[in-house]
Amino acid sequence: MSSQKLSSWIEAVCREPYRLFFPLGAVMGIMGVSPWFFYALGWLKTYPGLFHASFQIMTYMTGFITGFLLTAMPRLLDTDHATKFELSVFLFLIMAMAGFLSFDSRIAAEVCFLLWLGWLILFGFRRILKNEKGPKGATPPNEFIWIPVAVGHGAIGTSLLMSGQLNLLPAWALLVGKPMMEQGFLLSIVLGVGGFLIPKLTGRKQAPISENQEKECGGLETKHDFIKRMTGILYALGGLVFFCSYWTQGGLGLAAPSRWIRVVVIFGMFLFTKALWPPRGKPLHIKMLWISVWSVALGYLGVALFPQQYLAMEHLAFIGGFGLMTYCVGTVVVVTHAGQAQRLQSSLGILWVVGIGTALSLTARFSAIVWPRFHYHFLGLSAFIGAVVAVCWLIFIWPLLFKVPSEADSAREHEQARKKMS
């Protein structure tokens, strides 16, 4: 690649950071599941459970979250895109977390995760502040209230986890902090971003309020503004209840009620935003997104119903839910931003690979319950299938990452996307 092309691509990455962070997230996902495969073959003697959980959250998921939010947030707010310095800091922190976890330096990795959360909040705050001073006055969607809720889960959960690991707080800090950081953080992101994005893609977005409905509420605001404000309050209360459920579970030992509280919040949020409603569109990626939402909801319902099999149920949510959703949304973003949105109207081969691979990986994971004698062999097989899916997806998106449409085409695509998401 010539220096001019490299410079142009770097500029494209600043405008659309997914071009860097999506492939990085996929590579981290492969690294995160590989130890299970090596452990099943006997090549690795150390139990990989702790490494796997931390690595998947801190590197795999943070890679995709960084790419999506840094691409979407500036466009939703009609404000400045990411700078090279901002991207460099995000990249450094994700790579640092991967390095520290690989050498079992968990405290150092958790410090980097806290810094990543802080840098993400600073990135968003700068753009919201600049947007409020600007002429357009675009506001984030109500569902994005769940993003600071997610940051709160991540920051407080990680701080408690570190305090427990360093023996600065009693054992309850570990019981509260670990699930809050590893599950509450990611679930909040999915409830917010998924609750906003998926109904738009499935054709279930809220219908706009007509002119005859624009009546004054107390002479101060329109009905639309009133509904938006009350919806925001409802989401904030849901986030608070969701946050408190981890304290009641780990701090008070009320595991069963706490799990059911989270089930109610998850189903309530997805039903209210219509993310669980059957899709109106026929394209394969839309149907797979709908399946991924149900996998998240049913996975955590399974945790509440079958607590003795909570790990398997969580994997239904993580593999069939978060993982499938990540690849589907990632495919939509990559293909659309490469100027090839029309390809999504057909059944892309990579989506069949992702869908079938996800089903096979889940089958192997649940087979570990049915045949406990081969428990780790099935876990290794599930991990291997997941890695193969990630490699195939990387091969598919790689050439598209370097396809940058002309400014006119790009502006037209983004304006159409903005109108669809508004």
Secondary structure, DSSP 8 states (H G I E B T S, - for coil): --HHHHHHHHHHHHH-THHHHHHHHHHHHHHHHHHHHHHHHTS--S--HHHHHHHIIIIIIHHHHHHHHHHHHHHHHT-----HHHHHHHHHHHHHHHHHHHTT-HHHHHHHHHHHHHHHHHHHHHHHHHHHHSSS-----GGGGHHHHHHHHHHHHHHHHHHHHTTSS-THHHHHHHHIIIIIHHHHHIIIIIHHHHHHHTT-------GGG--EETTTEEHHHHHHHHHHHHHHHHHHHHHHHHHHHHTT--HHHHHHHHHHHHHHHHHHTTTTS--S--SHHHHHHHHHHHHHHHHHHHHHH-GGGHHHHHHIIIIIIIIHHHHHHHHHHHHHHTT-GGGGGS--HHHHHHHHHHHHHHHHHHHHHH-GGGHHHHHHHHHHHHHHHHHHHHHHHHHHHT----HHHHHHHHHHHHHHH-
